[in-house]
């Protein structure tokens, strides 16, 4: 059964918890609940920044941290997204998510805590190790761990959509986990979880760039940033990014790493802005996105007794 129109359970003040409604259309009561949640989130965003995030002048070793402040909302997901793997925002601000092993896309109303729609790739189920999703205007891309890109358009609820498959040819160089789009260079950013290339680059944070210069023409390059300054005083042995996004305000790259429970921000040139541990309650962070009105969204994978979740913080 598709999770259409399901109200997600709220765990913060942005809306009280409620029973899921699996009907195709929201009831009047649920519609009121979503409206109230959206209004409360909007009100939370008007509060002084100091009440929600760390002082922006704090360095990466400071105890204060954006994700150590109370979130402004948290939505618990159902079993259908227990292994939520990536999230992305469309150009018009819709939040998309996908699970790890199948090419099913979910749209989540992150302001009102509601599952809006789902659709699938292909006439038959498409199985793969899908690790990231991103949007380029009206075009969507899914990325596998082996560097395979699936290009498609969003579909209606319950539909199956056609796709085009692109092999980046980078399987031997990286295990990928996360993709984003940098409009300033018209390129997809493919974040390496594990670097296979020998040499100095192996001790670096590596992001491959896949330039979108036409229907099929591509130009590859990469950005590498030494790990030592990123790790700094943190107790990480290495860094294994699990997702990447581009801050629409600054243009900086923001990454999360589930294994290290880390939140990283760098410039497109590779200059380190901050490297901090994620706050409590964000174990196994698999997805990250930043909205145009400065909300940091982090998705966390679930396990046997822990629900997967989408958590919202004040970013700037």
GUPASE-879711 format. One record per residue (C-alpha): x, y, z. Coordinates in Angstrom, 2 decimals. Each point is the difference from the previous one (the first is absolute). Layout:
GUPASE-879711
papa px=X&py=Y&pz=Z
...
//
This chain:
GUPASE-879711
papa px=0.00&py=0.00&pz=0.00
papa px=1.35&py=3.42&pz=-0.94
papa px=0.59&py=2.39&pz=2.97
papa px=-1.90&py=2.81&pz=-1.74
papa px=-1.46&py=2.75&pz=2.18
papa px=1.36&py=-1.56&pz=3.18
papa px=0.50&py=2.49&pz=2.79
papa px=3.47&py=-0.51&pz=1.46
papa px=0.27&py=-0.17&pz=3.76
papa px=1.34&py=3.24&pz=1.45
papa px=2.39&py=-0.21&pz=2.93
papa px=0.56&py=3.74&pz=0.47
papa px=-2.25&py=2.94&pz=0.77
papa px=-0.75&py=0.45&pz=-3.71
papa px=-3.25&py=-1.93&pz=0.19
papa px=-1.11&py=-2.65&pz=2.46
papa px=0.25&py=-3.67&pz=-0.88
papa px=-2.92&py=-1.53&pz=-1.86
papa px=-1.04&py=-3.29&pz=-1.52
papa px=1.04&py=-0.64&pz=-3.59
papa px=-2.79&py=0.32&pz=-2.54
papa px=0.58&py=-2.26&pz=-3.00
papa px=-2.90&py=1.39&pz=-2.04
papa px=0.85&py=1.60&pz=-3.34
papa px=-1.33&py=3.37&pz=1.13
papa px=0.49&py=1.65&pz=3.35
papa px=-2.96&py=0.28&pz=2.31
papa px=-1.09&py=3.45&pz=1.12
papa px=1.56&py=-0.66&pz=3.40
papa px=3.34&py=-0.99&pz=-1.54
papa px=-0.06&py=3.01&pz=-2.29
papa px=-0.40&py=2.25&pz=3.04
papa px=2.90&py=-1.83&pz=1.71
papa px=2.30&py=0.57&pz=-2.98
papa px=-0.99&py=3.67&pz=-0.13
papa px=0.73&py=0.41&pz=3.71
papa px=3.37&py=-1.74&pz=-0.30
papa px=0.99&py=2.19&pz=-2.94
papa px=-0.96&py=3.14&pz=1.90
papa px=1.98&py=-1.07&pz=3.07
papa px=3.08&py=-0.68&pz=-2.11
papa px=-0.35&py=3.42&pz=-1.63
papa px=-0.23&py=1.57&pz=3.47
papa px=3.11&py=-1.90&pz=1.15
papa px=1.93&py=1.47&pz=-2.91
papa px=-0.78&py=3.54&pz=1.17
papa px=1.69&py=-0.56&pz=3.37
papa px=3.46&py=1.51&pz=0.56
papa px=2.73&py=-2.14&pz=-1.49
papa px=1.87&py=-0.14&pz=3.31
papa px=-2.87&py=-2.05&pz=1.40
papa px=0.39&py=-2.69&pz=-2.63
papa px=3.57&py=-0.20&pz=-1.27
papa px=3.53&py=0.48&pz=1.16
papa px=1.79&py=3.32&pz=-0.35
papa px=1.23&py=0.03&pz=-3.60
papa px=3.41&py=1.24&pz=1.18
papa px=0.64&py=-3.21&pz=1.95
papa px=2.77&py=-2.18&pz=-1.41
papa px=-0.25&py=-3.71&pz=-0.70
papa px=1.24&py=-0.93&pz=3.49
papa px=-2.70&py=1.96&pz=1.78
papa px=-2.47&py=-2.00&pz=2.08
papa px=-2.91&py=1.98&pz=-1.40
papa px=-1.30&py=-1.53&pz=-3.22
papa px=-2.94&py=0.58&pz=-2.30
papa px=-1.22&py=-3.57&pz=0.50
papa px=0.52&py=0.05&pz=3.76
papa px=-2.74&py=2.61&pz=0.34
papa px=-3.60&py=-1.22&pz=0.22
papa px=-1.39&py=-0.72&pz=-3.47
papa px=-2.93&py=2.04&pz=-1.25
papa px=-1.76&py=-3.13&pz=-1.25
papa px=0.51&py=-3.75&pz=-0.23
papa px=-2.08&py=-2.42&pz=-2.05
papa px=0.11&py=-3.73&pz=0.66
papa px=-0.27&py=-2.14&pz=-3.14
papa px=-1.68&py=-3.33&pz=-0.60
papa px=1.58&py=-3.35&pz=-0.82
papa px=-0.10&py=0.83&pz=-3.72
papa px=2.85&py=2.46&pz=0.61
papa px=1.82&py=-1.83&pz=2.77
papa px=3.14&py=0.03&pz=-2.17
papa px=-0.39&py=3.56&pz=-1.24
papa px=3.16&py=0.63&pz=-1.97
papa px=-0.11&py=3.43&pz=-1.60
papa px=-2.05&py=3.20&pz=-0.08
papa px=-0.12&py=2.98&pz=-2.34
papa px=-1.96&py=3.18&pz=-0.53
papa px=-1.50&py=0.87&pz=-3.36
papa px=0.25&py=3.51&pz=-1.46
papa px=-3.49&py=0.77&pz=1.34
papa px=0.83&py=-1.25&pz=3.51
papa px=-1.48&py=-3.51&pz=0.06
papa px=1.91&py=-2.58&pz=2.06
papa px=0.68&py=-3.33&pz=-1.72
papa px=1.40&py=-3.13&pz=1.62
papa px=0.83&py=-3.55&pz=-0.98
papa px=0.83&py=-3.26&pz=1.73
papa px=3.21&py=-1.99&pz=-0.44
papa px=-0.86&py=-2.98&pz=-2.15
papa px=-2.81&py=1.10&pz=-2.32
papa px=-0.69&py=2.84&pz=-2.44
papa px=-3.15&py=1.25&pz=1.74
papa px=-0.20&py=3.74&pz=0.59
papa px=-1.92&py=1.57&pz=2.89
papa px=-1.11&py=3.61&pz=0.30
papa px=-0.17&py=1.21&pz=3.61
papa px=-1.70&py=3.21&pz=1.11
papa px=2.75&py=0.94&pz=2.45
papa px=-1.92&py=3.06&pz=1.25
papa px=-3.26&py=-1.78&pz=0.79
papa px=1.25&py=-3.52&pz=0.72
papa px=-1.87&py=-1.83&pz=-2.74
papa px=0.91&py=-2.58&pz=-2.64
papa px=-1.22&py=1.53&pz=-3.26
papa px=0.65&py=-2.59&pz=-2.70
papa px=2.15&py=-2.85&pz=-1.22
papa px=1.01&py=-1.12&pz=-3.47
papa px=2.37&py=-2.61&pz=-1.41
papa px=2.56&py=-0.24&pz=-2.76
papa px=-0.54&py=-2.48&pz=-2.81
papa px=-2.85&py=-2.22&pz=-1.14
papa px=1.35&py=-2.66&pz=2.34
papa px=1.64&py=0.56&pz=3.44
papa px=3.55&py=1.32&pz=-0.33
papa px=2.33&py=-1.44&pz=2.62
papa px=3.40&py=1.50&pz=0.81
papa px=2.19&py=1.48&pz=2.71
papa px=-1.42&py=3.51&pz=-0.27
papa px=1.89&py=2.51&pz=2.11
papa px=-1.03&py=3.52&pz=-1.01
papa px=-2.58&py=2.15&pz=-1.76
papa px=0.11&py=3.52&pz=-1.39
papa px=-2.06&py=2.35&pz=-2.17
papa px=1.12&py=2.11&pz=-2.96
papa px=-2.95&py=2.21&pz=-0.88
papa px=-2.70&py=-2.52&pz=-1.05
papa px=2.42&py=-2.90&pz=-0.40
papa px=0.82&py=-2.43&pz=2.82
papa px=3.02&py=-2.24&pz=0.45
papa px=0.54&py=-3.08&pz=2.16
papa px=3.57&py=-1.15&pz=0.66
papa px=1.15&py=-3.53&pz=0.85
papa px=3.07&py=-0.87&pz=2.05
papa px=1.78&py=-1.05&pz=-3.22
papa px=-0.48&py=3.36&pz=-1.71
papa px=-3.02&py=-0.87&pz=-2.14
papa px=-2.36&py=2.93&pz=-0.59
papa px=-3.73&py=-0.43&pz=-0.65
papa px=-1.57&py=3.06&pz=-1.66
papa px=-3.79&py=0.49&pz=0.06
papa px=-2.92&py=2.37&pz=0.50
papa px=-2.27&py=0.06&pz=3.03
papa px=-3.19&py=-2.02&pz=-0.36
papa px=-3.50&py=0.16&pz=1.39
papa px=-0.90&py=-1.89&pz=3.15
papa px=0.10&py=-3.73&pz=-0.58
papa px=1.49&py=0.31&pz=-3.50
papa px=3.00&py=-1.65&pz=-1.61
papa px=2.32&py=2.26&pz=-1.99
papa px=2.53&py=-0.59&pz=-2.76
papa px=3.67&py=0.60&pz=0.66
papa px=3.33&py=0.30&pz=-1.77
papa px=3.08&py=-1.68&pz=1.44
papa px=3.49&py=1.56&pz=-0.11
papa px=3.22&py=-1.75&pz=1.03
papa px=2.46&py=2.55&pz=1.39
papa px=2.87&py=-2.47&pz=-0.43
papa px=1.14&py=0.72&pz=3.55
papa px=-0.75&py=-3.36&pz=1.59
papa px=3.70&py=-0.83&pz=0.39
papa px=0.80&py=3.36&pz=1.61
papa px=-2.65&py=0.39&pz=2.70
papa px=-2.83&py=-1.48&pz=1.94
papa px=-2.54&py=2.80&pz=-0.21
papa px=-2.54&py=1.07&pz=2.59
papa px=-1.61&py=3.32&pz=-0.76
papa px=-0.69&py=2.28&pz=-2.96
papa px=-0.88&py=3.68&pz=-0.33
papa px=-0.16&py=2.64&pz=-2.72
papa px=2.19&py=3.12&pz=-0.11
papa px=-1.73&py=2.48&pz=-2.36
papa px=3.02&py=2.32&pz=-0.02
papa px=2.00&py=-2.58&pz=-1.99
papa px=-2.98&py=-1.93&pz=-1.44
papa px=1.34&py=-3.20&pz=1.48
papa px=-1.16&py=-2.90&pz=2.09
papa px=2.10&py=-0.53&pz=3.12
papa px=0.68&py=-3.67&pz=0.75
papa px=1.33&py=-0.50&pz=3.54
papa px=2.40&py=-2.88&pz=0.62
papa px=-0.66&py=-2.07&pz=3.11
papa px=3.06&py=-2.16&pz=-0.65
papa px=2.82&py=1.06&pz=-2.32
papa px=1.59&py=-2.81&pz=-2.00
papa px=2.50&py=2.13&pz=-1.95
papa px=3.56&py=-0.51&pz=1.22
papa px=2.26&py=2.85&pz=1.08
papa px=-0.50&py=3.22&pz=2.02
papa px=-3.61&py=0.30&pz=-1.09
papa px=-0.80&py=-3.05&pz=2.12
papa px=0.44&py=2.11&pz=3.14
papa px=-2.40&py=2.66&pz=-1.24
papa px=-3.65&py=0.89&pz=-0.13
papa px=-0.72&py=-0.60&pz=-3.69
papa px=-2.93&py=1.42&pz=-1.97
papa px=-0.25&py=-0.84&pz=-3.68
papa px=-1.62&py=2.57&pz=-2.28
papa px=-2.15&py=-1.19&pz=-2.91
papa px=-0.65&py=2.98&pz=-2.25
papa px=-3.41&py=0.23&pz=-1.66
papa px=0.76&py=1.58&pz=-3.35
papa px=-2.72&py=-1.51&pz=-2.15
papa px=-2.12&py=-3.07&pz=-0.52
papa px=2.94&py=-2.40&pz=0.21
papa px=3.23&py=2.04&pz=0.05
papa px=1.84&py=-0.11&pz=3.30
papa px=3.24&py=1.33&pz=1.38
papa px=1.51&py=-1.56&pz=3.12
papa px=2.18&py=1.63&pz=2.63
papa px=0.40&py=-0.35&pz=3.74
papa px=0.56&py=1.98&pz=3.17
papa px=2.24&py=-1.46&pz=2.71
papa px=0.41&py=1.45&pz=3.48
papa px=2.61&py=-1.32&pz=2.44
papa px=-1.61&py=-1.88&pz=2.87
papa px=2.39&py=1.10&pz=2.75
papa px=-1.39&py=3.58&pz=0.35
papa px=-3.58&py=-1.32&pz=-0.22
papa px=0.52&py=-2.57&pz=2.71
papa px=1.91&py=2.53&pz=2.13
papa px=-0.85&py=-0.42&pz=3.71
papa px=-2.90&py=-2.35&pz=-0.72
papa px=0.43&py=-3.63&pz=1.02
papa px=-0.57&py=-1.32&pz=-3.53
papa px=2.44&py=-2.49&pz=-1.50
papa px=-1.16&py=0.74&pz=-3.53
papa px=-2.95&py=1.57&pz=-1.78
papa px=-2.67&py=-1.88&pz=-1.97
papa px=-2.59&py=2.46&pz=-1.37
papa px=-3.54&py=-1.34&pz=-0.29
papa px=-1.58&py=2.98&pz=-1.77
papa px=0.75&py=3.44&pz=-1.42
papa px=-2.03&py=3.12&pz=-0.79
papa px=0.65&py=3.56&pz=-1.16
papa px=-1.03&py=2.86&pz=2.29
papa px=-2.18&py=2.17&pz=-2.29
papa px=1.05&py=3.17&pz=1.83
papa px=3.79&py=-0.36&pz=0.27
papa px=0.61&py=-2.56&pz=-2.75
papa px=2.07&py=-2.03&pz=2.47
papa px=-0.03&py=-3.80&pz=0.07
papa px=-1.54&py=-1.56&pz=3.10
papa px=0.62&py=-3.69&pz=0.73
papa px=-1.01&py=-2.50&pz=2.65
papa px=1.93&py=-3.16&pz=0.85
papa px=-1.97&py=-2.73&pz=1.75
papa px=3.01&py=-2.06&pz=1.10
papa px=1.66&py=2.97&pz=1.72
papa px=-3.26&py=1.77&pz=0.92
papa px=1.45&py=3.11&pz=-1.62
papa px=-1.26&py=3.22&pz=-1.57
papa px=2.45&py=1.65&pz=-2.44
papa px=-0.15&py=3.28&pz=-1.92
papa px=2.53&py=0.96&pz=-2.67
papa px=0.12&py=2.58&pz=-2.78
papa px=-0.13&py=-1.12&pz=-3.65
papa px=3.75&py=0.66&pz=-0.08
papa px=0.58&py=-2.43&pz=2.88
papa px=0.53&py=2.49&pz=2.83
papa px=-1.16&py=-1.41&pz=3.32
papa px=-2.77&py=2.00&pz=1.69
papa px=-0.86&py=-2.37&pz=2.84
papa px=0.25&py=-3.65&pz=1.03
papa px=-2.12&py=-0.96&pz=2.99
papa px=-1.57&py=-3.06&pz=1.60
papa px=-3.70&py=-0.39&pz=-0.55
papa px=-2.12&py=0.51&pz=3.08
papa px=-1.80&py=-2.70&pz=1.99
papa px=-2.87&py=-1.78&pz=-1.67
papa px=1.60&py=0.07&pz=-3.44
papa px=1.59&py=-3.43&pz=-0.12
papa px=0.48&py=-1.34&pz=-3.50
papa px=-0.64&py=3.23&pz=-1.92
papa px=-0.55&py=-1.02&pz=-3.63
papa px=-1.36&py=3.16&pz=-1.62
papa px=0.45&py=3.77&pz=0.14
papa px=-1.68&py=2.99&pz=-1.63
papa px=-0.12&py=3.78&pz=0.60
papa px=-3.06&py=2.04&pz=-0.93
papa px=-0.08&py=3.50&pz=-1.46
papa px=-1.34&py=1.30&pz=3.32
papa px=2.90&py=-1.52&pz=1.92
papa px=-1.34&py=-3.24&pz=1.39
papa px=2.48&py=-2.85&pz=0.35
papa px=-1.74&py=-3.33&pz=-0.66
papa px=1.68&py=-3.25&pz=1.08
papa px=-1.43&py=-3.45&pz=-0.61
papa px=1.02&py=-2.89&pz=2.25
papa px=-0.34&py=-3.69&pz=-0.73
papa px=-1.99&py=-2.19&pz=2.35
papa px=0.62&py=-3.43&pz=1.44
papa px=-1.97&py=-2.70&pz=1.79
papa px=-1.21&py=2.15&pz=2.91
papa px=0.75&py=3.48&pz=-1.38
papa px=-2.13&py=1.78&pz=-2.57
papa px=1.63&py=1.76&pz=-2.92
papa px=-0.52&py=3.75&pz=0.20
papa px=0.28&py=3.35&pz=-1.75
papa px=1.22&py=2.70&pz=2.41
papa px=0.00&py=3.76&pz=-0.58
papa px=2.39&py=2.58&pz=1.50
papa px=0.60&py=3.71&pz=-0.42
papa px=3.02&py=0.34&pz=-2.26
papa px=0.91&py=3.69&pz=-0.28
//
